[in-house]
Amino acid sequence: MTEQVVLRQDAEGVATLTIHRPEKLNALDAGVIAALDDAFAALAADDSIRAVILTGAGDKAFVAGADIGELRDLPADRAETFLARGLAMMGRIETLGKPVIAAINGFALGGGCELALACNLRIASDNARLGLPEVKLGLIPGYGGTQRLARLVGKGRALQLMLTGDPVTAEQALAMGLVNEVVPADALADRAAALAAKLAGGAPVAMAAIIGVVNEGLDQPLAEGIDLESRRFAAVCASADMREGTAAFMEKRKPQFTGK
């Protein structure tokens, strides 16, 4: 029986996915990418799940990078096809419509950093190291890193990270906006769980709209982005969640959102 490389655990509307390849520091290979794609496809169809935590097994690495053994022998004429699977998987995460938190427990390098960038929020342990060191292998990031990193931290910082290939500490990543929070390593799981629980109690329709508008609007001129926001606002106003949220506010009670 093949060992599972992505483990899933559900609790109170939150799914925790753990990349389980500790002997390889959870490196991304074709098997892990396929398993992650399957896992997020299942989460997209599961209305009981409202928030997701993504992390790595062990205390050394979130994902140390792509599997260099696979890359080393990759023919140039197969490179785009090879990358397409990983790009599709990361796009699925980014557009899931449910908040996805990367709990970065150690190294997040190369493809591991790109995986974290595809998530909506990133919490790092204080011993984490993040970076895109592909240039040191004569490569460039291939799973969206050049684009997502520059959009997140700005062109200058992104170019410095990618051209030097040098990793940054968790605190440096926080200062440049690469991660949202840094916590002690032994508090990472609890903090990610607390944030996920908070998000799982929110309004699913509104959260999906926020994620979608931000993702789509960043690639549009400001006026078009605002127009997109206005149209999504109108659509959300038609939801049962909106009626419940406003009623709960007026009645001074906690809302019970249904995701409809």
N, C-alpha and C positions, 0 to 999 in steps of 0.2 A: 504494500500500500504506500503510495507516494505521500511523503510528509507535507503537510500544509505549510505554505510559505507566507500566507496572510491569514491571521486568526481574527475572528470577530466575536465580540462580547457585547450584548445589549443590556441596558438597564435604564428604565424610566425615560424612554424616549431618546436615549443617547446610545449610539453605536461606537465602540472603540475598535479600531482596526490596528493590529500589530503586525508589522513586517517581521517575520520570524526566520531569519537566516543569520543568526548571531556568529556562526563560524566564519562568515564572510563579511562581518560587520554590516549585515543587511543590504549588501550591494544589490543594485537593480540588474537583474538579468531578464531574459525573455519570459521566464516562468513567473517571476515576481510581477512584472508589468502586466501579464495576462491575468494573474490572480487579482491584482488591484483593480483592473478594468472590470472584471466580473463582479468584484465586491461592490464597487461604486454603482454599477448598473443595477444590482439588487437593491442597494440603498435608495436609489432614485425611485424605485417602484414600491418602496415600503413606507406607507403613510404613518406607521407607528414610530418611525425614526424622524426626529426633528433636528438633531445636531450630531456631528461626527467628530471623533478624535482620531487622529492618525499619528502613530508613533512607531518606534523600532524596539525590537527585543534587546534586552540587556541594558547595561549602563554606559556603554562605550560609544554607541552610534545610533543616530536616527536612521540615516542611510549614508554610508561612507562614500558612495558614488556609484557610477555604472560599473558593471563587471568588465574589467579591462581585458580579460581573456576573450570575451565575445568580440570586443571592439578591435583587438589586435589583428585578427584574421579577416576582418570585414572587407570584402571587395568594394571598390568605389561605386560600382554600378548597382550595388544593393544597399548603399548607405541610406538613401531617402526612404526606401521601403522599410528598412530596419527601424529608422527613427519614427516613422509614421505611427507605429503601434504605441510607442511611448507618448508621442504628442497627443494622440487621440485620448489616451488614458488621462493625461494631465488636463486636457480640455474638459473631460467629463467631470473631473473634480472641481474645476473652476466654475463650471456652469451647473453644478448639481442643484442649486437653488435652496440648499440647506447649508447652514454654516458649518464649515470644516476647519477644525483647529489642528495645526501641526504642533505636537508636543515634542520638541526637539531635544532629545536626550543624548547629547554628545555630538559626534561629527555629523555635519550635513554638508557634504562636499559634492561638487559636480552635479550629477543627476539627483543626488539627495537634496541639495540646495534648491534645484529646480522643482523638485517635488514639493518642498515646503513653500516655494513661491506660488505654486498653483493653488494652495490652500487659502482660505479667506483670512485667517488669523494665525499668528505664529507666537508660541510661548517657548522660550529656550531655558534650559538649565544653565546654571552659572558656569558649568564646565564645557558648554557647547562651543564648537568652532564651525563657522560657516564660510563657504567660499566656492568659487568657480575656477578650479585650477587647470582647466583643460589645456590652456596655452602651454603648460609645461610638458604636455604630451604631444605637442604639435597639432592640437585640435582646437575647436571652438565649442562653446555650449551648443547642444543640439536639441534639447527638450524645452525650448522657449526661454532659456535663461537670459539671452541677450535682450529680449524684449520685455519680459516681466521685471527683471531686476532694474532696468533703466526707468521703467514706469514707476517703480516703487521707491527708489532711492535717488533718482536723478541721473542724468547722463554722466556727469563728471565722476561721481562715486562709483557708478557701475563700471565705467571704463577702467578706473584704477583697479578695482577688484579683478576684472577679467584680464587686463593686460599684464598685471603682475602675477596673477594666479595665487596670490597670498591670501590665506584665510584670515578672518577677523574673529575676535573673541565675542562672547555673547554681549558684553557691555558695549563694545564697539558697534555691533549689529544693532543694538537698541538705539544708540545715539544717532545712527544714520537712517533709522526707520525700517531696517530690514526685518526686525522682530518687534512685536508689540509689548512684550514683557520678558523680564528675566527673573527667575526664581531659583532658590537653592535646589540642587539636584534631587534631594530627598523630598522636596515639596512639589515637584513638577506634576506628578500624576494627580495629586489632590487639587492643584490649582486648575489644571486642564478640565478635570471633572466638574469643578465648581462653575467654571465659565460655561462649559457645555450645558450643565443643568439650567443655568440662567437663560441661555439662548433657547433651550428646548421648551421653556415655559413661555416664550414670546409668541408673536403672531406669525405663523408660517407664511401666509400670503404676503404680508408686508415684507418679511425678511427676504423671500424669494425675489420680490420686486426690487428691493434695495440692491441685492447682489447683481441682479440683471442690469439695472440702470447704471450702476457704477461700471461694470464690465464693458457694457456697450457704449456708454457715454464718453469714456476716456478716449475712444478712437474717433470722436466726432468734434466738430467745432462747438464752442460753448452754446451758441443759440440752438443748435440741433440737439445737444444734450439736454438742455432745459425743456425743449419741446417733448423729447422722449420722457423726461420726468413727469411733465404735465399729463401726458397720455396714460402713463402707468398709475399716476395718482388717481385719475378718474376711474381706472379699472379697479383699483384697490377699494375705492369708495363703494363699489357695488358688492363687496364681499361681506359674508356673514361675520367674519373676524372684525371688520371695521365697525359693524353695528354692535357687536359684543364689547369691543374695546371702549367705544364711546359711552355705551350704556353703563359699563362697569365704572368708568371714571365718574359719571354723574351720580351713580348710586354708592360711590365710595366703597367698592368691593374689588376683589381680585378677579380679573377677567379669566374666562375659560375658553380659550381659543380652540377652534376645531380644524383650522386649516382650510376652510371653505369660504 
